[in-house]
Amino acid sequence: MKFSDEDDIYTHEFQSWGEFIHHIENTERGEGSGRESDESGSSFSGTESLEEAIGLAKNGWPEGKDHILKGRKELFNGSEMFRKPRYFKSVAGSFPSVPSYIANQPRTMFRRVRAETCQPILEIHVCPNGLGRVDKKSFINYGGYLLNFIEEQENNGRRVEVHITYHNNVSGHGNVTTSMLKKSGEFIDLDFMSFAIAHPSSLRRIEFAMMERSPFEIVRKGTRGGYGSTNHKRPKFMADEAIWLGAVKSCYEDKEECVAQLDDIVYTEFKRIGL
């Protein structure tokens, strides 16, 4: 992990999501910090406690897939969100092919297909921030859309690296927390990734807890005044070719308007980097 204070921006950088959660679990809340990560209600955060949120962050969100698929059905008229994995036969793999074994064939195991590609890594930063008035359903709809977008890129042969990057303003200063959620060589684990990207507690308990434990006093002070305001702009530290999928906005009841809003975010970033 690395903490820095440059250009009036306070940055908390972690090499992995696991390192980020471990830091929160094993670091005391700073002096003078707020306690919203512990004391907010489930109607706001979607969980009963910080302890429950940490458990979901570490072990995955079992109900996440169902919630996201339901949101997908409501928003996109029931079209399939995640493609079924493709497999091929090999001498080693994840599970056996019984007919091949009985027929005494050399390739009796199934392995999941991952297309080889020479394309460069597509670095994506997802920002699960949102204003206090953004409801839980909007987080789920937004996150579900982005998870679908991420898998679509992989199915198109791109190597995708996913970062969770919270970005807000506190006391007139920038505050960023970033961690890698998925390396380019890893498959998408929906149960695991859905909490970080689509659960309101990702922001309203986990990131709030990080701010309460920040080594920077000015960030900790900001937790006593509403935990700052959402910043939709891409952080300065990001590479120009990285994709910034900004903070969660309200997903309107009008389905077409909601989808258009999310499509515009993705299209704008792809156009910017020439894809």
Backbone torsions as a table, in degrees:
resi	resn	phi	psi	omega
1	MET	NA	156.0	-179.5
2	LYS	-145.6	133.1	176.4
3	PHE	-114.6	136.5	-179.0
4	SER	-144.8	155.2	177.9
5	ASP	-132.0	93.8	-177.8
6	GLU	-133.8	141.7	176.9
7	ASP	53.0	38.4	176.9
8	ASP	65.4	24.5	177.7
9	ILE	-125.3	127.9	179.1
10	TYR	-96.9	119.0	-172.9
11	THR	-118.9	133.0	174.5
12	HIS	-116.7	109.6	-172.8
13	GLU	-115.5	128.1	-179.7
14	PHE	-122.7	145.3	-178.0
15	GLN	-74.0	-22.0	-179.2
16	SER	-152.8	161.9	175.0
17	TRP	-62.2	-38.6	179.1
18	GLY	-61.6	-41.6	178.2
19	GLU	-64.3	-39.2	178.2
20	PHE	-60.8	-49.6	-178.7
21	ILE	-67.1	-38.8	177.7
22	HIS	-60.0	-39.6	179.6
23	HIS	-63.2	-43.7	179.5
24	ILE	-64.1	-43.0	-179.2
25	GLU	-62.8	-32.7	-170.4
26	ASN	-112.7	15.5	179.0
27	THR	-121.4	131.6	179.1
28	GLU	-71.4	148.7	174.7
29	ARG	-62.3	137.4	-176.3
30	GLY	-72.6	157.1	-179.6
31	GLU	-62.3	133.3	176.6
32	GLY	80.7	7.8	-178.0
33	SER	-81.0	159.9	171.9
34	GLY	-73.9	179.4	-177.5
35	ARG	-131.3	25.4	-175.6
36	GLU	-62.8	-30.9	-178.9
37	SER	-63.6	-26.5	177.5
38	ASP	-95.4	-36.0	-165.6
39	GLU	-101.3	-8.0	180.0
40	SER	-69.2	152.8	-178.5
41	GLY	-81.7	163.6	-178.5
42	SER	-68.1	-25.5	178.9
43	SER	-66.4	-24.0	179.7
44	PHE	-93.3	-44.2	-172.6
45	SER	-100.3	-20.7	-179.1
46	GLY	86.3	-0.7	175.8
47	THR	-136.0	164.0	-177.5
48	GLU	-84.9	-20.9	-174.8
49	SER	-161.9	165.8	173.8
50	LEU	-63.7	-38.0	179.1
51	GLU	-58.8	-43.6	178.4
52	GLU	-64.5	-41.8	179.7
53	ALA	-62.7	-41.3	178.3
54	ILE	-63.2	-39.6	177.1
55	GLY	-60.1	-43.1	178.0
56	LEU	-67.4	-38.8	179.9
57	ALA	-64.5	-34.0	-178.6
58	LYS	-83.9	-39.4	-169.1
59	ASN	-109.1	-5.9	-178.5
60	GLY	99.5	163.4	-178.0
61	TRP	-109.1	94.9	-174.1
62	PRO	-55.7	-36.8	-179.2
63	GLU	-85.2	-5.9	-174.2
64	GLY	-59.2	-44.2	-178.5
65	LYS	-60.9	-43.3	179.6
66	ASP	-63.6	-43.8	179.4
67	HIS	-61.4	-44.9	-176.0
68	ILE	-68.1	-41.8	178.5
69	LEU	-65.3	-34.7	177.1
70	LYS	-65.6	-44.4	177.5
71	GLY	-62.7	-38.9	177.7
72	ARG	-61.7	-41.6	-179.6
73	LYS	-63.2	-41.3	-178.8
74	GLU	-69.1	-37.9	-174.8
75	LEU	-84.3	-35.9	-170.1
76	PHE	-120.4	27.4	172.3
77	ASN	58.3	35.0	170.9
78	GLY	80.9	8.6	178.9
79	SER	-66.8	149.0	-175.7
80	GLU	-65.4	131.1	-175.5
81	MET	-84.1	-48.6	-176.1
82	PHE	-114.2	127.4	179.7
83	ARG	-68.8	148.7	177.2
84	LYS	-70.1	142.6	178.7
85	PRO	-64.8	149.4	178.0
86	ARG	-105.1	143.6	-175.7
87	TYR	-129.9	158.2	172.4
88	PHE	-139.8	159.3	-176.9
89	LYS	-82.7	143.0	179.9
90	SER	-151.6	175.2	177.3
91	VAL	-77.2	-16.7	177.1
92	ALA	-140.3	151.5	-179.3
93	GLY	177.0	-160.8	-172.3
94	SER	-84.8	-36.1	-179.4
95	PHE	-153.4	157.7	-171.8
96	PRO	-82.5	156.0	168.9
97	SER	-102.4	102.6	-174.7
98	VAL	-60.8	-45.7	178.7
99	PRO	-58.9	-38.0	179.4
100	SER	-67.3	-36.3	179.3
101	TYR	-66.6	-44.8	-179.8
102	ILE	-62.8	-36.0	-179.7
103	ALA	-80.5	2.5	177.6
104	ASN	60.1	37.4	177.5
105	GLN	-83.6	153.2	-176.7
106	PRO	-69.4	-32.1	-178.5
107	ARG	-101.4	100.0	-174.1
108	THR	-115.5	8.5	-178.7
109	MET	-123.5	152.2	176.1
110	PHE	-101.3	136.3	172.9
111	ARG	-123.1	146.7	178.4
112	ARG	-74.7	140.2	179.6
113	VAL	-78.6	134.2	167.3
114	ARG	-134.0	113.9	-176.1
115	ALA	-64.2	131.9	174.9
116	GLU	-75.1	141.9	-177.6
117	THR	-147.4	145.9	176.2
118	CYS	-97.8	4.3	-179.0
119	GLN	-66.9	148.6	177.4
120	PRO	-67.1	163.8	179.3
121	ILE	-68.1	133.6	175.0
122	LEU	-94.7	108.3	-177.4
123	GLU	-89.5	119.0	-177.9
124	ILE	-117.8	129.7	174.6
125	HIS	-111.4	117.5	177.7
126	VAL	-99.8	130.5	-179.3
127	CYS	-110.1	100.8	-178.7
128	PRO	-85.9	28.0	173.2
129	ASN	-73.5	159.5	175.2
130	GLY	-169.1	149.3	178.0
131	LEU	-63.8	160.1	-178.6
132	GLY	-59.0	-27.7	-177.9
133	ARG	-82.2	-8.1	178.4
134	VAL	-72.7	125.0	-174.8
135	ASP	-83.8	169.6	-176.0
136	LYS	-61.7	-37.9	-178.3
137	LYS	-62.2	-36.2	179.6
138	SER	-64.4	-40.2	176.2
139	PHE	-59.2	-44.5	-177.4
140	ILE	-67.2	-44.6	179.3
141	ASN	-61.8	-46.3	-178.9
142	TYR	-62.7	-48.5	-179.4
143	GLY	-63.9	-39.0	178.4
144	GLY	-63.1	-41.9	177.3
145	TYR	-60.7	-45.6	-177.3
146	LEU	-68.5	-37.6	176.4
147	LEU	-62.6	-39.0	176.5
148	ASN	-63.9	-42.5	178.3
149	PHE	-61.8	-42.7	-179.3
150	ILE	-63.0	-45.5	-179.8
151	GLU	-67.0	-35.4	178.4
152	GLU	-59.7	-39.6	178.6
153	GLN	-63.8	-41.3	178.9
154	GLU	-66.8	-40.0	178.7
155	ASN	-67.0	-20.6	176.6
156	ASN	-88.5	5.7	174.5
157	GLY	96.8	0.3	179.0
158	ARG	-83.4	146.6	175.0
159	ARG	-92.3	113.9	-171.0
160	VAL	-105.9	130.6	174.7
161	GLU	-114.7	124.6	-173.8
162	VAL	-112.5	129.8	175.5
163	HIS	-117.8	143.1	169.1
164	ILE	-97.2	120.5	-175.8
165	THR	-131.6	103.0	176.1
166	TYR	-80.7	139.5	-177.5
167	HIS	-143.3	117.3	176.6
168	ASN	-146.2	174.8	177.6
169	ASN	-111.8	130.6	177.4
170	VAL	-130.1	127.1	177.2
171	SER	51.3	37.8	178.2
172	GLY	80.7	7.9	-179.3
173	HIS	-122.7	155.3	176.4
174	GLY	-80.1	144.5	177.8
175	ASN	-134.2	122.8	-177.2
176	VAL	-129.1	133.8	169.0
177	THR	-125.2	126.0	-177.2
178	THR	-135.2	141.5	176.8
179	SER	-149.9	150.9	178.6
180	MET	-82.3	125.7	179.9
181	LEU	-94.4	-35.8	-177.2
182	LYS	-145.2	125.0	174.3
183	LYS	-77.9	160.3	-175.6
184	SER	-63.3	-26.3	-178.2
185	GLY	-89.9	0.1	-177.2
186	GLU	-97.9	149.3	175.1
187	PHE	-79.6	160.5	176.9
188	ILE	-73.2	125.1	173.3
189	ASP	-108.1	99.4	-171.9
190	LEU	-61.9	-44.1	-179.2
191	ASP	-60.6	-38.6	-178.6
192	PHE	-75.0	-47.6	-174.2
193	MET	-74.6	-26.2	-174.7
194	SER	-64.4	-32.9	178.6
195	PHE	-64.7	-50.8	-176.3
196	ALA	-61.2	-38.5	-172.8
197	ILE	-92.5	-33.2	-167.6
198	ALA	-121.3	-5.4	-178.5
199	HIS	-95.4	132.7	-179.9
200	PRO	-60.1	-25.7	178.5
201	SER	-69.8	-17.7	174.6
202	SER	-55.2	-43.3	175.8
203	LEU	-87.1	-52.1	-164.1
204	ARG	-81.2	-6.8	168.3
205	ARG	-124.8	-52.4	-173.5
206	ILE	-67.7	-53.8	-179.6
207	GLU	-69.4	-36.1	175.3
208	PHE	-59.6	-40.9	177.8
209	ALA	-63.3	-37.2	177.3
210	MET	-64.0	-43.7	179.2
211	MET	-62.4	-37.9	178.3
212	GLU	-67.8	-20.3	-179.0
213	ARG	-109.2	10.1	-178.4
214	SER	-61.6	142.1	175.3
215	PRO	-72.1	-9.1	-177.6
216	PHE	-97.2	121.3	-176.2
217	GLU	-60.1	-38.1	-176.6
218	ILE	-65.6	-32.3	176.8
219	VAL	-70.8	-42.8	179.4
220	ARG	-62.6	-40.3	178.0
221	LYS	-61.9	-34.2	-179.7
222	GLY	-64.0	-20.1	179.2
223	THR	-75.6	-9.7	177.3
224	ARG	-91.8	-0.9	-177.9
225	GLY	-128.8	35.5	176.2
226	GLY	98.8	7.1	176.5
227	TYR	64.2	28.6	173.3
228	GLY	78.6	-171.6	-179.4
229	SER	-122.9	146.5	-178.4
230	THR	-62.8	136.3	176.0
231	ASN	-113.5	116.1	-176.6
232	HIS	-85.0	-7.4	-176.3
233	LYS	-81.0	150.8	178.3
234	ARG	-69.0	135.1	178.5
235	PRO	-62.6	150.4	-175.5
236	LYS	-67.2	-26.8	-174.6
237	PHE	-73.2	-15.7	-175.4
238	MET	-70.4	144.3	175.8
239	ALA	-66.4	150.0	-178.2
240	ASP	-59.0	-34.4	-176.0
241	GLU	-84.5	-3.3	178.1
242	ALA	-76.8	147.5	179.8
243	ILE	-94.3	130.7	-179.9
244	TRP	-109.8	113.3	177.2
245	LEU	-104.6	95.7	-167.1
246	GLY	-64.4	-176.2	-169.1
247	ALA	-59.6	157.2	-179.3
248	VAL	-68.3	130.1	172.7
249	LYS	-111.9	169.1	179.7
250	SER	-63.8	132.2	172.9
251	CYS	-90.6	112.0	-171.0
252	TYR	-70.3	159.1	178.5
253	GLU	-63.3	-29.3	175.9
254	ASP	-71.6	110.0	-173.4
255	LYS	-60.4	-43.3	-177.7
256	GLU	-64.5	-37.3	179.5
257	GLU	-66.9	-39.2	179.4
258	CYS	-64.3	-49.5	-179.7
259	VAL	-62.1	-39.8	179.9
260	ALA	-62.5	-39.1	178.9
261	GLN	-62.2	-45.8	-178.6
262	LEU	-70.7	-40.6	176.6
263	ASP	-58.8	-38.7	-177.6
264	ASP	-65.0	-38.8	178.4
265	ILE	-60.2	-48.4	-178.3
266	VAL	-67.2	-46.9	-177.6
267	TYR	-60.6	-42.4	-179.3
268	THR	-59.6	-42.7	-179.3
269	GLU	-70.3	-41.1	178.8
270	PHE	-63.7	-41.2	179.4
271	LYS	-64.5	-38.9	-178.0
272	ARG	-61.7	-39.2	-177.3
273	ILE	-98.2	6.7	172.4
274	GLY	80.2	28.7	177.5
275	LEU	-99.2	NA	NA
